[in-house]
Amino acid sequence: MVSLAAVSASPALTVSGLGKSYGDVRAVDDLSFHVEPGEVFALLGPNGAGKSTTVEILEGHRSRDAGTVEVLGHDPGTAPGGFRDRIGIVLQEVGVERELTVREALVHYGACYSRRRPVDEVLELVGLDGLGDRRTHRLSGGQKRRIDLALGIIGDPDLLFLDEPTTGFDPSARRQAWEMVDGLRSLGTTIVLTSHYMDEVQALADRVLVIANGRAVAAGTPDELRGSMDRETAIRARFPMDREGTVTGLLEGLAGRSTVRDGRLDVRTEDPTADLHRLTGWALERGVALDDLEVVRPTLEDVYLDLVGGEPGEGTDG
């Protein structure tokens, strides 16, 4: 999914040996990674993992104690003023003067940038077309979050930091936001994403870095992370109730652990291909319908919880 513009280009962002401490607490510990131009790169981790500190260092809003950082060809800690002209930031919460209209807010914030997207174009991109003249305090929570997105892209950034961009969105609005991110990527915008919605990361991210206790614990594409974990696959199916007693011979031949309850077969296996073949072959021989048959691979959320523990929603701070 990486933009063609990324081919043979230098990384948009490079981090090597990054370290940051707060007193005796080591918030970021020898962290290294890079982000390619035109890539959507997801940074995941539980509260206190060092994620927010890392992003603030990349944005130039916090100093570091160790390591080297290069963002768009500059050290963000000493970068000239033009550096901030090339990045956009969408925080978890952005305060906008409540009496401003949406259009006035975009014009006001857009004045900070030398390269600005047309206001009407931005309104359309974030799904606020037709609401430009409405005062911000009259918008719903989801619409206000769209203003945050709009403010992040009004300066047509080369690099965009998205912190929990779809919090408060309904499913339809989330899908529209994903389409917007895909559109920005296709135009060559590099995006650093933090999100506690694992389906969002799966849908948007080209690569993922998971950190815990300030250190990297896993990196790769979402599919690579899912495939790298030694987790059992679940095979589930429903049998007619009067057939339940006939499955005993089948269960003995399965490689995985299996249970049958209320006509529902559940197999947890490390060899899903062989067990699925035996299950379907057994059913075909006997003319048994396997209703609700499903094979469930480990999800990105499963992998994330294996790596860091806790709940996915804990990945919103740190």
C-alpha positions, 0 to 999 in steps of 0.5 A, spaced: 500 500 500 506 504 500 505 510 495 510 509 489 513 515 491 516 512 496 520 507 492 528 508 492 527 515 497 530 516 503 526 515 509 521 520 512 523 519 519 529 515 522 530 514 529 536 510 532 537 509 539 532 513 542 532 514 550 528 519 554 527 519 562 523 522 567 527 522 573 528 514 575 523 512 570 526 510 563 520 512 558 523 510 552 529 505 552 534 504 546 528 505 541 530 504 533 525 504 527 524 508 520 518 510 516 518 510 509 515 516 505 508 515 503 507 510 508 502 509 514 506 507 520 502 505 526 505 506 533 502 501 538 503 500 546 499 500 552 499 506 557 506 508 560 509 504 554 513 511 551 508 512 545 506 519 547 513 521 549 516 518 542 511 522 538 512 528 542 520 528 540 518 526 533 514 532 533 519 537 536 515 538 542 519 534 547 527 533 548 530 527 548 536 524 552 539 519 547 539 517 540 538 520 534 532 522 530 531 525 523 524 527 521 523 530 513 531 531 513 531 535 520 533 533 527 526 536 530 529 538 536 533 543 532 529 544 526 528 551 523 521 554 522 520 551 516 520 544 519 513 545 522 510 548 516 511 541 513 508 537 518 500 536 521 498 534 528 491 531 530 491 531 537 486 526 541 483 533 543 483 540 540 480 546 543 477 551 537 474 557 539 466 555 540 464 562 536 468 561 530 465 557 524 468 551 521 470 555 515 473 561 520 477 556 524 480 553 518 482 560 515 485 562 522 489 556 523 491 555 515 494 562 516 500 559 520 502 555 513 505 557 507 502 552 503 495 551 504 489 546 501 483 550 499 478 550 505 472 547 501 477 541 499 478 540 506 471 540 508 469 535 503 475 531 505 473 530 512 466 530 511 464 537 513 462 540 506 455 544 507 457 545 514 463 551 513 458 556 516 456 553 522 459 555 529 463 550 532 459 549 538 453 547 534 456 541 532 456 534 534 462 530 538 463 526 531 463 533 527 468 536 532 473 531 531 472 532 524 474 539 525 481 536 528 482 532 522 481 538 518 486 542 522 491 537 521 491 537 514 489 544 512 497 546 511 498 540 506 503 536 510 508 532 508 508 528 514 501 527 518 501 525 526 494 522 527 493 521 534 486 516 535 483 520 529 476 516 529 475 517 537 467 518 537 466 516 530 460 512 528 462 506 524 460 510 517 464 516 519 470 511 521 469 508 514 469 515 511 475 517 515 479 511 513 478 513 506 480 520 507 487 517 510 487 512 504 487 518 499 492 522 503 497 516 502 495 516 495 498 523 494 504 521 498 503 524 505 506 520 510 502 518 516 504 516 523 498 513 526 496 511 534 490 508 535 486 503 540 482 500 534 485 494 532 481 493 526 483 500 524 490 499 524 489 492 520 485 496 515 490 502 514 497 501 517 503 498 512 507 497 518 506 496 525 511 498 531 509 495 538 512 498 544 512 496 551 516 499 557 519 504 552 522 498 548 520 495 541 517 488 542 514 487 535 515 490 528 512 488 521 506 489 517 499 487 520 499 480 517 506 479 519 505 480 526 499 475 526 503 470 522 509 470 527 505 468 533 504 461 535 497 461 537 491 456 535 486 457 530 479 456 532 474 452 527 467 452 529 461 449 527 454 447 529 451 440 528 444 438 528 442 436 535 440 429 534 447 428 531 451 430 536 452 423 539 456 421 532 462 425 533 466 421 538 470 418 533 471 424 529 474 428 535 479 422 537 482 424 530 483 431 530 490 434 532 487 440 536 483 440 542 476 439 541 469 440 545 462 439 543 456 443 547 449 444 545 451 441 538 456 446 537 463 443 535 469 448 537 476 446 535 483 449 537 488 447 533 495 449 531 494 445 524 488 448 522 488 445 514 489 438 517 483 438 522 479 442 517 480 437 512 478 431 516 472 435 519 469 436 512 471 430 509 467 426 515 461 431 514 461 429 507 461 422 508 455 422 513 451 427 509 451 432 515 451 439 514 456 443 518 452 450 519 455 456 521 462 453 519 468 458 521 475 458 521 478 464 525 485 466 525 488 470 530 486 477 530 491 483 530 488 484 537 490 477 539 497 478 537 497 485 541 494 483 547 499 477 547 505 482 546 503 487 551 497 484 556 491 488 558 486 491 554 486 494 547 483 501 549 489 501 554 493 503 548 491 511 548 496 514 552 504 513 554 
